[in-house]
C-alpha cells in the first residue's frame, strides 16, 4: 500500500506570490488533478505518475477534461477540482439561495456572535423604483431598535445567569445570547460574509442557478463568481448561462398556482406538523437491519420483521443502540425510514435549519400573514409592544415595495418574519438534526422546533428513535433504555 498526498488547500495570494517570485510560467490549476484521476480507469500508470504527466502538459490535460466531462458526460471528474471562495458583502436573503447547494461547505458570519451596525444591502430593484430613501430609513429604524434591544437584553441575560456571569470566560457567551435575541429585529437585507468550499461541478451549477433567481444581487454574485474562477479551471466550467428551465419553471408554477388563489384556505398556524411518515416505520427499519446483517433476501427479512413480537423487536433495536455514544452516527439502515414535516418558522430559525442539506427542504417565500416570532427575552424586558410596532411599520413598507417590485420586497422583512417549509428526511438525518439542534447549547428557536419534530416522530417510530435526543440528554436516555441490560 502507498498513500500519497496529492494536494491541499493553499491560499491563492500565496500561490500568486510564489509564481511571481519564481517566474513560473505554467498555469497552476486543479484541472491537472481532475485530468490525472480521469485517466486512472484507462491507464496502467500509477496515479502519481499520471499527476506528473498532467502537470507537464496542462493544455493536454485541459483538452482531456473537456472531452471526458462535456463530450463523454463523466461530470464527476470535475468534482476533483475544489475552490475556496470568500463571499463578502451579500445579503442574508441571498445567502439562503447560495446555501441551497448540498455538496458545498459554508461557514458564515454569525448574528449570534457578532454585533452588526448599519451593514445592509440596498437592492438594485429598490433603487430602480425610487424607493431607496424609504428602504434605507426602514432598515435604519430596525437597526436602531436592534441596538436598543441589545443594550437592554445584555444586562438582563447577565442578571438571569449570575453564576455563569461570575466567570469572565463566559462573558462572550452571555453577550452572544443577548445578540441572538436582538437580531430578530434586523432585516434580511443585512450584509454578511461567508467562506465557501465548492467543487467545479457544483460551481458550474451554482453559476447557472443563481443567475436565474431573478434578483439583481443574485445575478451580480453569479457574474463575480465566474470572473473569480473562470481562468483557474476553464476546462471544467462551460455551461454557465442560465437555461429556460431554470429561469421560467418557477415563474410558470407561480402563475399556475394563481388559479387557486381565490379559493379560501383554512390556514393552519401549527408550527410543526408531521405530514407523513412511512407506514409501520419500526417494522421497516427492522427489516433493513435484518437484511444488512444476514444473508437473507429482503422479502424474507421483511416477513420476519412483520411477524416479530414486540419483545423481539425491542431486543433487536437494543442490540443496535446498546454501544452507541453521543458522537456516533446511527446505522445507515435507518435511512430506509422517511418522514415529512410541514413547518412554520422564523427567518432566524430557517437560517440554521437550511444547513441540514442532506434532508429535502422546500420553502415558500416569507409571508407576513404568518406573524412573527418574538423571543421570550424581549417579552421579559417589556419591549414586546415596541417590537410589534416596529414589525407593523415594516409590514406596511413591505406591502408598499411589493406593489412596485414583488421580488425585492422580502429584503425589508426581519429575522422574526416567518415562512412555511416542507422538510422530508430519514430517521438517520433526524438523529443528526436533534443531536445538534435539540441540545441545551443550541439556539432556543431551532431547539424548540427540533424537540417538537422529535416528539411527533417518536410517536410514529418509538423503537427506531429510541436514542434520538440532544447531546446533553444522551446519558440520561441511555440509562433509561439500558439500565436493566
SVG drawing of the C-alpha trace seen along z (x, -y; Angstrom):
<svg xmlns="http://www.w3.org/2000/svg" viewBox="-63 -59 75 75">
<polyline fill="none" stroke="black" stroke-width="0.4" points="0.0,0.0 1.1,-3.5 -0.9,-6.6 0.3,-9.9 -0.8,-13.5 -1.9,-14.8 -2.6,-18.3 -4.4,-20.5 -5.8,-24.0 -3.3,-26.8 -4.1,-30.5 -4.4,-31.9 -2.4,-35.0 0.5,-32.7 0.3,-30.8 0.4,-34.1 3.4,-35.3 5.3,-32.1 4.6,-32.2 5.7,-35.8 8.9,-35.2 9.9,-32.1 8.9,-33.3 6.9,-30.1 5.2,-30.3 3.0,-27.2 -0.6,-27.6 -1.2,-26.4 -4.6,-24.8 -6.6,-21.9 -7.5,-20.8 -4.4,-18.6 -5.7,-16.5 -9.0,-16.1 -7.3,-15.0 -5.0,-12.6 -7.8,-11.0 -9.9,-10.7 -7.2,-8.6 -6.9,-6.2 -9.6,-3.9 -7.8,-3.5 -4.1,-3.8 -1.7,-1.2 0.4,-4.0 0.4,-4.8 -1.8,-7.8 1.2,-9.8 2.8,-9.4 -0.5,-10.4 -0.5,-13.6 3.1,-14.3 2.2,-13.9 -0.8,-16.2 1.3,-18.9 3.8,-18.7 1.2,-19.2 -1.6,-21.5 -3.2,-22.2 -3.4,-18.5 -4.9,-17.9 -7.5,-20.6 -8.4,-19.0 -8.8,-15.7 -11.1,-17.2 -13.3,-18.9 -13.7,-15.6 -14.3,-13.5 -16.6,-15.9 -18.6,-17.5 -18.4,-15.1 -18.5,-11.8 -20.6,-13.1 -18.5,-12.0 -19.2,-15.1 -17.9,-13.6 -14.4,-14.2 -15.0,-17.9 -15.6,-17.2 -11.9,-16.6 -11.2,-20.4 -12.1,-22.3 -12.2,-26.0 -12.3,-28.1 -14.3,-31.2 -14.5,-34.4 -18.1,-35.8 -18.2,-39.3 -21.0,-41.9 -24.0,-39.8 -27.4,-40.0 -28.9,-37.3 -31.6,-36.9 -29.1,-35.9 -27.3,-33.6 -30.5,-31.5 -30.1,-30.9 -26.3,-30.3 -26.6,-27.7 -29.2,-25.6 -26.4,-23.6 -25.9,-20.4 -22.4,-19.3 -20.6,-22.5 -19.3,-23.7 -20.2,-27.1 -19.1,-29.0 -21.0,-32.3 -20.5,-35.4 -23.0,-34.7 -25.5,-37.2 -25.4,-35.2 -21.8,-36.2 -21.2,-39.4 -22.9,-42.8 -24.0,-44.3 -24.1,-48.0 -25.6,-49.6 -24.4,-46.7 -27.0,-46.2 -27.5,-45.8 -29.6,-48.3 -31.1,-46.2 -30.8,-47.5 -34.6,-46.9 -35.3,-49.3 -33.2,-52.0 -34.9,-51.5 -38.4,-52.1 -37.3,-55.2 -37.7,-53.7 -34.1,-54.0 -34.8,-56.6 -37.8,-54.7 -35.9,-51.5 -32.9,-52.9 -34.9,-54.7 -36.8,-51.5 -33.6,-49.5 -32.2,-52.2 -35.3,-52.1 -34.9,-48.4 -31.2,-48.7 -31.6,-51.3 -34.2,-49.2 -31.8,-46.2 -29.1,-48.1 -31.6,-49.3 -32.7,-45.7 -29.1,-44.5 -28.3,-47.2 -31.3,-46.2 -31.0,-42.4 -27.4,-42.2 -27.8,-43.2 -31.0,-41.0 -29.0,-38.0 -26.2,-38.6 -28.7,-39.0 -30.6,-35.8 -27.3,-33.9 -25.4,-35.2 -23.4,-32.1 -22.2,-32.0 -21.5,-35.7 -19.2,-35.4 -16.6,-33.7 -15.1,-36.2 -14.7,-33.2 -18.5,-33.2 -18.8,-36.9 -18.7,-36.4 -21.2,-33.6 -23.7,-35.6 -23.3,-38.6 -24.0,-36.2 -27.3,-35.2 -28.3,-38.9 -27.2,-39.4 -29.1,-36.3 -32.4,-37.6 -31.8,-41.2 -31.2,-40.0 -34.9,-39.2 -35.3,-43.0 -32.9,-43.3 -33.7,-42.7 -32.9,-40.1 -31.1,-42.9 -28.4,-42.7 -25.0,-42.3 -22.9,-39.3 -19.9,-37.3 -19.0,-33.6 -16.4,-31.2 -17.4,-28.6 -15.7,-25.4 -17.1,-24.1 -16.0,-21.7 -16.1,-22.7 -19.2,-20.6 -21.3,-22.4 -19.7,-25.7 -21.0,-25.5 -24.4,-24.6 -24.4,-27.5 -23.4,-30.0 -26.5,-29.0 -29.0,-28.7 -28.1,-32.0 -28.3,-33.8 -31.9,-32.5 -33.0,-33.6 -34.5,-36.9 -32.7,-39.3 -30.0,-41.7 -27.9,-40.8 -28.0,-37.1 -27.0,-37.9 -24.1,-40.0 -23.0,-37.3 -23.1,-34.8 -21.1,-37.1 -18.4,-37.9 -18.1,-34.2 -17.5,-33.4 -14.9,-36.1 -13.0,-34.9 -12.8,-31.3 -13.0,-31.2 -9.3,-31.4 -8.4,-28.8 -10.2,-25.8 -11.6,-26.7 -11.8,-23.1 -14.2,-22.1 -16.6,-25.1 -18.5,-25.5 -22.3,-25.8 -22.6,-29.0 -25.6,-30.7 -29.0,-30.1 -31.4,-27.9 -35.1,-28.4 -35.8,-25.6 -34.1,-27.3 -35.4,-30.7 -39.0,-30.0 -40.2,-26.9 -40.7,-28.6 -42.4,-31.5 -44.8,-29.2 -45.6,-27.3 -46.5,-30.5 -48.8,-31.5 -50.4,-28.1 -51.0,-28.5 -52.7,-31.8 -55.8,-29.8 -56.2,-28.6 -55.6,-32.0 -59.2,-33.0 -60.2,-29.8 -60.1,-30.3 -57.9,-28.0 -58.3,-27.4 -54.7,-28.4 -53.2,-26.4 -50.8,-28.1 -49.5,-24.8 -45.7,-25.4 -44.8,-21.7 -47.0,-19.2 -45.9,-15.6 -47.5,-15.4 -46.5,-11.8 -44.3,-9.0 -43.6,-5.7 -46.3,-3.2 -45.1,-0.7 -41.8,-2.6 -40.3,-0.5 -41.0,2.7 -39.4,1.1 -36.3,0.2 -36.2,3.7 -36.4,5.3 -33.5,3.2 -31.4,4.1 -32.0,7.8 -31.2,7.5 -27.9,5.7 -26.6,8.2 -27.7,11.5 -27.6,13.4 -31.4,13.4 -33.4,11.8 -35.3,8.6 -38.6,10.3 -37.7,12.8 -36.4,10.1 -39.5,8.0 -41.7,11.0 -39.7,11.8 -39.9,8.2 -43.7,8.1 -44.3,11.1 -41.7,10.2 -43.1,9.8 -42.7,6.5 -40.3,8.2 -38.1,9.4 -38.3,6.0 -37.2,4.2 -34.3,6.7 -33.3,6.0 -33.2,2.2 -31.4,2.5 -28.7,4.6 -28.4,1.7 -28.1,-1.0 -26.6,0.5 -23.0,-0.6 -23.7,-3.9 -22.1,-7.1 -23.3,-10.7 -20.8,-11.2 -21.6,-8.1 -23.7,-8.3 -26.5,-5.8 -26.5,-2.9 -27.2,-3.7 -30.1,-1.2 -32.2,-3.9 -32.1,-5.9 -34.8,-3.5 -37.3,-5.1 -38.6,-8.5 -40.9,-11.2 -42.2,-14.6 -42.9,-17.7 -44.7,-21.0 -43.0,-23.7 -43.6,-27.4 -40.5,-29.2 -38.8,-32.5 -36.0,-33.6 -33.6,-33.2 -34.6,-29.6 -34.6,-28.8 -31.0,-30.2 -30.0,-27.3 -32.3,-24.6 -31.2,-25.1 -27.8,-23.9 -29.2,-20.3 -28.8,-20.0 -29.0,-16.2 -32.7,-16.5 -35.1,-17.7 -36.0,-21.2 -38.6,-23.1 -39.5,-26.6 -42.1,-29.2 -41.5,-32.9 -41.6,-34.9 -45.2,-35.7 -46.1,-38.5 -49.6,-37.0 -47.9,-34.1 -47.0,-36.5 -43.6,-36.8 -41.5,-35.0 -40.8,-37.2 -38.0,-35.9 -39.2,-35.3 -36.4,-37.5 -37.9,-40.5 -41.2,-39.9 -39.4,-39.6 -37.8,-43.0 -41.1,-44.6 -40.3,-45.5 -42.9,-43.4 -45.2,-46.4 -42.3,-48.3 -41.2,-45.2 -44.6,-44.7 -44.8,-48.4 -41.6,-48.0 -43.0,-44.9 -46.2,-46.8 -44.2,-49.6 -42.0,-47.0 -45.1,-45.2 -46.5,-48.5 -43.3,-49.2 -43.1,-45.6 -46.6,-45.9 -45.6,-49.3 -42.4,-47.8 -44.3,-44.7 -46.6,-46.7 -43.7,-48.3 -41.4,-45.2 -42.6,-42.0 -39.2,-40.3 -37.4,-42.8 -39.9,-43.3 -38.5,-40.4 -35.3,-42.4 -37.0,-44.6 -38.5,-41.8 -36.8,-40.9 -35.4,-37.7 -38.6,-37.5 -40.8,-37.1 -41.9,-33.6 -42.2,-31.2 -43.6,-27.7 -41.1,-24.9 -41.7,-21.4 -39.0,-19.0 -38.5,-15.4 -35.8,-13.5 -35.0,-10.0 -34.5,-8.7 -30.8,-8.9 -30.8,-12.5 -33.3,-13.2 -30.9,-11.8 -28.2,-14.2 -30.6,-17.1 -31.8,-16.6 -28.4,-15.8 -27.2,-19.2 -30.3,-21.3 -32.2,-19.8 -29.2,-20.2 -29.2,-22.8 -26.4,-24.7 -28.5,-25.2 -30.3,-28.4 -33.7,-28.4 -35.8,-28.9 -34.5,-25.9 -34.2,-23.9 -37.9,-24.3 -38.7,-23.4 -36.4,-20.3 -37.9,-19.0 -41.4,-19.3 -40.4,-17.4 -38.8,-14.7 -41.9,-14.3 -44.1,-13.8 -41.8,-11.4 -41.3,-9.3 -45.0,-8.5 -44.7,-7.0 -41.4,-5.1 -40.6,-4.8 -38.1,-1.9 -36.2,-3.5 -35.8,-6.7 -35.2,-5.3 -31.8,-7.0 -32.7,-10.3 -32.1,-13.3 -29.8,-16.4 -26.3,-15.6 -27.0,-16.9 -29.7,-14.3 -27.8,-11.3 -26.5,-9.9 -30.0,-10.1 -31.7,-8.4 -29.0,-5.7 -29.6,-5.0 -33.3,-4.9 -33.1,-2.4 -30.3,-0.2 -30.3,-0.3 -31.6,3.3 -29.4,4.8"/>
</svg>
